[in-house]
Amino acid sequence: MVEVILDDLKLLQITPDHWSRTSDYFEQILKYCEHLLQESKAYVDDTEPDLMKQEREQRKESRCRNNSVKRNMELWEEMKNGTTVGQRCCVRLKIDMNSDNGCMRDPTIYRCKTEEHIQTKDKYKVYPTYDFACPIVDSIENVTHALRTTEYHDRDEQYFFILDALKLRKPHIYEYSRLNLMNTVMSKRKLTWLVNEGIVEGWDDPRLPTVRGVLRRGMTVEGLKQFIVAQGSSRSVVMMDWNKLWAFNRKVIDPIAPRYTALLKDSLVAVCIDEVHPHEKSVSKHPKNSNIAGEKIVYYGNEIFIEQEDANLLKENDMITLINWGNAIVKKVARTSGKVTSAALKLCLENTNFKNTLKLTWLCEEDKREKQLIPIIASHFDNVISKAILGKDEDFKKFICRDSRHDFEMVGERAMCQINRGDIVQLQRKGFYICDQPYNASSPYTGLPSPLILFNIPDGHVKDLPTGLMATKPACKKVESLQVQAIKTSVVKMKEMQKDKIESKNDDQLVNKEVSLLLEIKHLGDAIRKMKSENVEKTVVQVEVEKLKKLKTDYELETGKKWNPNLVNEILNQVDHLANQGSDKATMSADEMLLKIKNVGDEIRQMKSEGLEKKKIESRVEILKQLKGDFEKLTNQKWNPDLVNELLKRRTVESATSSTVEQLDKLLLEIKSVGDDIRQMKNSTVDKKSISEAVAKLKLLKSNFEQLSGKQWTPDLVNAILNSQPDIREKRISIDQLAEKIIPDVMKNQPESVKVEKQQSELKKFTRLGLETTKEGNFSEWYSQVITKAEMIEYYDISGCYIIRPWAFAIWETIQAWFDRQIKLMDVTNCYFPMFVSQAALEREKSHVAGFSPEVAWVTKSGQSEMSEPVAVRPTSETVMYPSFSKWIQSHRDLPFKINQWCNIVRWEFKHPTPFLRSREFLWQEGHTAHANKDDAVKEVYDILDLYARVYEELLAVPVIKGRKTEKEKFAGADFTTTIEAYIPTSGRGIQAATSHHLGQNFSKMFDIVYEHPETQKKENVYQNSWGLTTRSIGVFTMIHSDNQGLVLPPEVAKVQVVIIPCGITSSLDKSIVKNIQDTCQLLNEQLRNGAVRSMCDFRDNHSPGWKFNHWELKGVPLRMELGPRDLNEKRVTLVRRDDGSKMTVSMIEFKVVVDVIKQLLTEIQKSLFSRAKAEMDNCTKVVEKWNDFCGHLEKKCLVMAPFCGAEVCEDLIKKDSARDESADPTAPSMGAKSLCIPFDQPKPLQKGEKKCIHPKCNQPAQFYTLFGRSY
C-alpha cells in the first residue's frame, strides 16, 4: 500500500522533500515508553481484552493500575522478549478513568506482537500504537502544524497529554473534515471488495474515487489543484456532487483540448452535395487556440455522412451549417418509415449568417485507404453506486450498479489516428474524452485495425448523453413492460367510454387519477433531483423524498401496479400523439384551432420559464407555426392575440342568459371599483377600520360572482371571462377533446393533485432572485447569501480572503470619515507604516507575540530563491512602530505623541472563516499614542472607547456594552483592555466590537521609549495606548438588522438612503407623461442631494418596477420613493420604509416639504433600528446568581451577567463546564461561555465577601459581575 501511495504522489506531480516511516523512530519511542514506566505515568496491564473493554466503559480502574515500577518493568521485559506472558500484556498510559472523553481512560500505548515487521523484521516484539507514536514523531520531526481530520477530535486531548508527559514540543493541530463524494464509497475495504468482485476492472478503474482512477478518466492535475485551492479547508461535514470537481477540470481542458469529429457507426445517413469536388484543407484543431492545439487535415467531398438524430431535423429549403465548412440549403430529404435515409444539399458558402441555423457535424470518406475513417469505441460511465448518499447503516452492496459502463461504436476523422494514450480531446457536440488506447492500423495480436478507445470525461453539467448517444444507450433497449401496456389499455378504455356512451364517472376518474398520480410523481422526482444537485439541506430533501414514497404507494394502491419510470414517458408520448393526430386538424373548427394555438403558446412560455432544453422548445414552436398556418388557410386571415380574447368573451356570453351576462358585467365593474378604492385608501391616511370594511365588501362581491358564474374571479375577467369547460359527462365528446383535457395538465397547469409541487416551483422561481433560506432556519447560510446577493462581498479563490465590493466599502468609508474627524479633534494625526515586520522585531516581545504566533503569515521566498531571513506580514503594528517611537520621542516636549493608520492586517486564522467577522485579511484603523502622565493615558483609553460606542450606536444602530476584559482575555502586553461587546440575537452569541488598550510601560521598556523629565532631568519611560476598530463592524450590523428579504442598512451609513423608482410606465402611456415622470424624479433627486440626502433614480428600462423593488430591498436601501402617473396627477409621492415595510404618501406641492419629511423619516428609521436591537439585547441579558440558571439561560441564547472571582483557572472551568455535551456545533468558535467583559455598569454593587463565584467548584469570593456568553 505504501508503494501505491508513493506512485499516486508521482502521478500528482508531488515530490516530497523528505518522507519517513514510524519504524525509523521505534528505538526512540521505545525509550519514551520506558521513561513513562519508570516515572509511574504508565503501567503494564495483563487484563483480558474483553474485561479491559468492559472496565473502560464502566470507568473502573484496572487491578494493574497501581503496580510497582519493579513489577511493571518485569512485565515489560516479558513483552520485549515476546514470551507467552508478554503476549497477554499491553502498556497503558495513566490519565483519568473518570473522564467523559473515552480516549483519556488509560489508553493503550504499546502492544506485544510476535509477527515479523515489514521494515524491522524480527528486531522488535513490541510496537507502539498509532495514538502514541503520532505525537512523538510529529514533535521529533519539527512539525509545526499537524493536519488531522475531525474524526480525531476526541483524541486531540490525548495527543497533547502525551507530549506534556514527555515534555516534548507541541505542534499546532489544524482540524479539517473529510470531503465526502456522492454515489461512491471512500472506504479502502469497500473499494477492495469492488475490485475483488470484478464490479470494476482494478484500482485504476475510471469509476473509482482513487487518484489513478480519476486521472485515467480525464482529471488533470491542474484541475485537481484548482479545485483543492478553491474548496479550501473546513470543519463542516460536506457531501459533494462529483460535478463540482469535474467543472473545475473543464476550465483547464476546454482552452487546450483539440476538437475532432466522430459519428455513431450504426447511425450514419448519406448526404449528397451538389457541385463539390473532393479536396482537403488544413484547419485549426482548436478554434480559439491554434498555437497550442496545432492543425489537422479535413477532407471534403460530394458525399458526406451525418447522424440519424441530426438527419431527422432536416427540412427542405432550410438553411443549415456544416461545422468547419459553411452554410448549405437542404434541397431534398428522403424518408422511409419516418426515418431519413438520404438527403441532398447545396452549398451557400457566401452566406456567412450562422445565427439560428441547425449546426451539423459531418464526415467525408474517400476511396483511398489512407484517408478512410477510423474505428472508435467511446465509453461512458455511470456511477458505481446508484444511491447518492448512503445511510450510516445501509449496506452499499444493495446499491451496486453492475452495468455502469456503456460502449458506443463510432467512426472518426482520419486525423484522430494521431491521438496518443492520455491525450484529452473534444468530440464536437459530444463532449470531452481521454484516450485510453490509441488507434493501431494493425494489431500485433490479430493483424486487424485496433480501434481508438476513448473514455468520456464529465464536464460538471447535469445533462443527458450527447447527441445521438441517448437513443443507442444499451440500458434503454428494453421490451415493452406490462405497465406500459396497461397505460395503452387505459387510452383504449377512453375510446370505449365514448363509443358505448358510458355515463358512469368511475372509469373517467380512474383514468385521470392514474395520469395525475404519474405526473405528480414525475414532477416531485424532478424537484428532488434538482434540490440534490443544488446541495439543498438534507433534512429538506428528506421531507420531499417521504412525500414521493407516499405518492408511489398511493399509485400502487390505486392501480394495483408497481410504479415504473417508463410509465411517465409513455403517457407523455401518448398525449403528444393524441394532440398531434392529423385527424384532429381535419375536423377542427376555427374556434377550436384558436384554443389549441393558445394552449400550445402557453406551453412554450411555461417551458421557457422553466429553462428547458432549446431542442424541446423548438419542437413545440414548430407545432405552433403549423397550427397558425392551418388557421390562416382555414379562415383566410392572419392569427392575432385579439382573436383569442374575442372568442373567450363570446363563449362566456353564449354560455349565459342575457340577464346573467348583465349581472356578471355589473359585478365585475363593481369589484374593480371597490378594489381601486381600497388601493387609494391604503395610499392615503384613511383609518384601518374603513379599509377593513371595504375589504369585507370586496370579498362578498367576489363570492357572489363565483356563485353566479361557477368560476373563481381573476383580474383578467374584467376584459374577458375565461371559458368554463363543459362537464365531460354531459356531452358526447371525441377522443381528441379528452386529450385536450389532459394536455393542459401536462404542459400548462399542474393537476389538482400536484398543487403542492406547483407552489414549490413558484417559490423557487421567487427565491432565485432573493434569499433561498431564512434567518431562523439556517443562520450561517442566510448570512452568506445576504452579503453576496446584496453585493457586499465576493468570494475569492484563497480561503479566508474576500473582495469587499463598493456597496460595503462605502459603509467603511462613512465610518472612516466620521471617526477620522473625531480623533483629529483629539490631535491624532494619520500616517502609514510598512506591512512587513522583521523576525527580530516581531519576537522582541515574546509574551506579546505568543497570543497570535500561530496566525502570523511569513514571506520566505523571493521569486524562486529562499530569502536570507523571513519577514512577517503585520498581524498588528506595535513592533513595527515602536522602534520609530524611541527615535522620535526624546523630550517631554514631544509628548503626548498620537498617531493613527488606516491599513490592512493579515492573521492566518485556522478557525472557520466568516466574511467580515473572521477573515485572514481585514481592514482596520489602529491608533498608537505615548504620554508622559499615566492618568492622561488612561483617560484617553476611555475617551476612545466612547467614540467606538458612538460608531456602533449612532452610525450602525447597534447597542453595545462597555467594559473591561478579564486578565485571561486582555490583549497580550497590555496592563488592561477595555472593550465594547455587541449581541447577535439569532445565534445568541456575543461579539467583540472594538477594543482600546492601556499598554502601560510594558512596550516602552522593551523598545526603550524614554523622555527626559523636565523637573528631575531623569530618563522616564512613556505610558502607551493602542486602540483599533475593524471591518467586523459591517458584519455585526448586517447580522443584527437584516431580515429574510435581505440586507437592512442604517440610514447613517447607507451609500444610497433613498432610491426613486418611476412606476406605471407602459408602452401605451403618452410619451409626454413618461418624460414628465422622469423629469420630476430627476428634480426630486436633485432637491434631496441639495438637502444632504444620498439619493438616486433607477431609470433602467430592462426591469419592471416590481423587480426593482425587490432588488433595492435586497440591498437594504432605507427608503424607497415611488412616482407614477396617478401620483403625478395628484401631486404626491409614495414612500416605503425598508425596516418595517410601511407606506405613506407625501404631497409634492413643495419639494422642500418632501425633503424635510424624508429627513425626518430617515432619523426615525435609525432610531427604530437601534431601539429594536436594544430591546432584544436587554431582554436576552440575564443577571444570575446560581450555576443552573447560568447554564439554563445560556442554552436559551442569552448573555449572562454573573458574580465572578476573576481567576483564569476558574474561567477555564466555566467555559468547559458550560459547554453542551450533545449536538454541539463542531464549527462554532466557542462551545462554552467565555467572559466577554466586566461591565462598567454593574447590575448591583458587590460588598467584599458578599457572594461567591458563580462556578460551583470555586470557593473564592466574587470580585465583580462579569458578562459571559457564547462568542464569535
C-alpha positions, 0 to 999 in steps of 0.5 A: 500500500505504501508503494501505491501511495508513493506512485499516486504522489508521482502521478500528482506531480508531488515530490516530497522533500523528505518522507519517513516511516514510524519504524525509523523512530521505534528505538526512540519511542521505545525509550519514551515508553520506558521513561513513562514506566519508570516515572509511574505515568504508565503501567503494564496491564495483563487484563483480558481484552474483553474485561479491559473493554468492559472496565473502560466503559464502566470507568473502573480502574484496572487491578494493574493500575497501581503496580510497582515500577519493579513489577511493571518493568518485569512485565515489560521485559516479558513483552520485549522478549515476546514470551507467552506472558508478554503476549497477554500484556499491553502498556497503558498510559495513566490519565483519568478513568473518570473522564467523559472523553473515552480516549483519556481512560488509560489508553493503550500505548504499546502492544506485544506482537510476535509477527515479523515487521515489514521494515524491522523484521524480527528486531522488535516484539513490541510496537507502539500504537498509532495514538502514541507514536503520532505525537512523538514523531510529529514533535521529533520531526519539527512539525509545526502544524499537524493536519488531522481530520475531525474524526480525531477530535476526541483524541486531540486531548490525548495527543497533547497529554502525551507530549506534556508527559514527555515534555516534548514540543507541541505542534499546532493541530489544524482540524479539517473534515473529510470531503465526502463524494456522492454515489461512491464509497471512500472506504479502502475495504469497500473499494477492495471488495469492488475490485475483488468482485470484478464490479470494476476492472482494478484500482485504476478503474475510471469509476473509482474515487482513487487518484489513478482512477480519476486521472485515467478518466480525464482529471488533470492535475491542474484541475485537481489543484484548482479545485483543492485551492478553491474548496479550501479547508473546513470543519463542516461535514460536506457531501459533494456532487462529483460535478463540482470537481469535474467543472473545475477540470473543464476550465483547464481542458476546454482552452487546450483540448483539440476538437475532432469529429466522430459519428455513431457507426450504426447511425450514419445517413448519406448526404449528397452535395451538389457541385463539390469536388473532393479536396482537403484543407488544413484547419485549426484543431482548436478554434480559439487556440491554434498555437497550442492545439496545432492543425489537422487535415479535413477532407471534403467531398460530394458525399458526406455522412451525418447522424440519424438524430441530426438527419431527422431535423432536416427540412427542405429549403432550410438553411443549415451549417456544416461545422468547419465548412459553411452554410448549405440549403437542404434541397431534398430529404428522403424518408422511409418509415419516418426515418431519413435515409438520404438527403441532398444539399447545396452549398451557400458558402457566401452566406456567412449568417450562422445565427439560428441555423441547425449546426451539423457535424459531418464526415467525408470518406474517400476511396483511398485507404489512407484517408478512410475513417477510423474505428472508435469505441467511446465509453461512458460511465455511470456511477458505481453506486446508484444511491447518492448518499448512503445511510450510516447503516445501509449496506452499499452492496444493495446499491451496486450498479453492475452495468455502469459502463456503456460502449458506443461504436463510432467512426472518426476523422482520419486525423484522430489516428494521431491521438496518443494514450492520455491525450484529452480531446473534444468530440464536437457536440459530444463532449470531452474524452481521454484516450485510453488506447490509441488507434493501431492500423494493425494489431500485433495480436490479430493483424486487424485495425485496433480501434481508438478507445476513448473514455468520456470525461464529465464536464460538471453539467447535469445533462443527458448523453450527447447527441445521438448517444441517448437513443443507442444507450444499451440500458434503454433497449428494453421490451415493452413492460406490462405497465406500459401496456396497461397505460395503452389499455387505459387510452383504449378504455377512453375510446370505449367510454365514448363509443358505448356512451358510458355515463358512469364517472368511475372509469373517467376518474380512474383514468385521470387519477392514474395520469395525475398520480404519474405526473405528480410523481414525475414532477416531485422526482424532478424537484428532488433531483434538482434540490440534490444537485443544488446541495439543498439541506438534507433534512429538506430533501428528506421531507420531499423524498417521504412525500414521493414514497407516499405518492408511489404507494398511493399509485400502487394502491390505486392501480394495483401496479408497481410504479415504473419510470417508463410509465411517465414517458409513455403517457407523455408520448401518448398525449403528444400523439393524441394532440398531434393526430392529423385527424384532429386538424381535419375536423377542427373548427376555427374556434377550436384551432384558436384554443389549441394555438393558445394552449400550445403558446402557453406551453412554450412560455411555461417551458421557457420559464422553466429553462428547458432544453432549446431542442424541446422548445423548438419542437413545440414552436414548430407545432405552433407555426403549423397550427397558425398556418392551418388557421390562416388557410382555414379562415383566410386571415392572419392569427392575432392575440385579439382573436383569442380574447374575442372568442373567450368573451363570446363563449362566456356570453353564449354560455349565459342568459342575457340577464346573467351576462348583465349581472356578471358585467355589473359585478365585475365593474363593481369589484374593480371599483371597490378594489381601486378604492381600497388601493387609494385608501391604503395610499392615503391616511384613511383609518384601518377600520374603513379599509377593513370594511371595504375589504369585507365588501370586496370579498362578498362581491367576489363570492357572489360572482363565483356563485353566479358564474361557477368560476373563481374571479381573476383580474383578467375577467374584467376584459374577458371571462375565461371559458368554463369547460363543459362537464365531460359527462354531459356531452358526447365528446371525441377522443381528441377533446379528452386529450385536450383535457389532459394536455393542459395538465401536462404542459400548462397547469399542474393537476389538482393533485400536484398543487403542492409541487406547483407552489414549490416551483413558484417559490423557487422561481421567487427565491432565485432572485432573493434569499433561498433560506431564512434567518431562523432556519439556517443562520450561517447560510442566510448570512452568506447569501445576504452579503453576496446577493446584496453585493457586499462581498465576493468570494475569492479563490484563497480561503479566508480572503474576500473582495469587499465590493463598493456597496460595503466599502462605502459603509467603511468609508462613512465610518472612516470619515466620521471617526477620522474627524473625531480623533483629529479633534483629539490631535491624532494625526494619520500616517502609514507604516510598512506591512512587513515586520522583521523576525527580530522585531516581531519576537522582541516581545515574546509574551506579546507575540505568543497570543497570535504566533500561530496566525502570523503569515511569513514571506520566505521566498523571493521569486524562486530563491529562499530569502536570507531571513523571513519577514512577517506580514503585520498581524498588528503594528506595535513592533513595527512602530515602536522602534520609530517611537524611541527615535522620535520621542526624546523630550517631554516636549514631544509628548503626548505623541498620537498617531493613527493608520488606516491599513490592512492586517493579515492573521492566518486564522485556522478557525472557520472563516466568516466574511467580515467577522473572521477573515485572514485579511481585514481592514482596520484603523489602529491608533498608537499614542505615548504620554508622559502622565499615566492618568492622561493615558488612561483617560484617553483609553476611555475617551476612545472607547466612547467614540467606538460606542458612538460608531456602533450606536449612532452610525450602525444602530447597534447597542453595545456594552462597555467594559473591561476584559478579564486578565485571561482575555486582555490583549497580550502586553497590555496592563488592561483592555477595555472593550465594547461587546455587541449581541447577535440575537439569532445565534445568541452569541456575543461579539467583540466590537472594538477594543482600546488598550492601556499598554502601560510601560510594558512596550516602552521598556522593551523598545526603550521609549524614554523622555527626559523629565523636565523637573528631575532631568531623569530618563522616564519611560512613556505610558502607551495606548493602542486602540483599533476598530475593524471591518467586523463592524459591517458584519455585526450590523448586517447580522443584527438588522437584516431580515429574510428579504435581505440586507437592512442598512442604517440610514447613517451609513447607507451609500444610497438612503433613498432610491426613486423608482418611476412606476406605471410606465407602459408602452401605451402611456403618452410619451409626454407623461413618461418624460414628465415622470422622469423629469420630476424624479430627476428634480426630486433627486436633485432637491434631496442631494441639495438637502444632504440626502444620498439619493438616486433614480433607477431609470433602467428600462430592462426591469419592471418596477416590481423587480426593482423593488425587490432588488433595492430591498435586497440591498437594504436601501432605507427608503424607497420613493415611488412616482407614477402617473396617478401620483403625478396627477395628484401631486404626491409621492409614495414612500416605503420604509425598508425596516418595517415595510410601511407606506405613506404618501407625501404631497409634492406641492413643495419639494422642500416639504418632501425633503424635510419629511424624508429627513425626518423619516430617515432619523426615525428609521435609525432610531427604530433600528437601534431601539429594536436591537436594544430591546432584544439585547436587554431582554436576552441579558440575564443577571444570575446568581446560581450555576443552573440558571447560568447554564439554563439561560445560556442554552436559551441564547442569552448573555449572562451577567454573573458574580465572578472571582476573576481567576483564569483557572476558574474561567477555564472551568466555566467555559468547559463546564458550560459547554453542551455535551450533545449536538454541539456545533463542531464549527462554532468558535466557542462551545462554552461561555467565555467572559466577554467583559466586566461591565462598567455598569454593574447590575448591583454593587458587590460588598467584599465577601458578599457572594461567591463565584458563580462556578460551583467548584470555586470557593473564592469570593466574587470580585465583580459581575462579569458578562459571559456568553457564547462568542464569535 
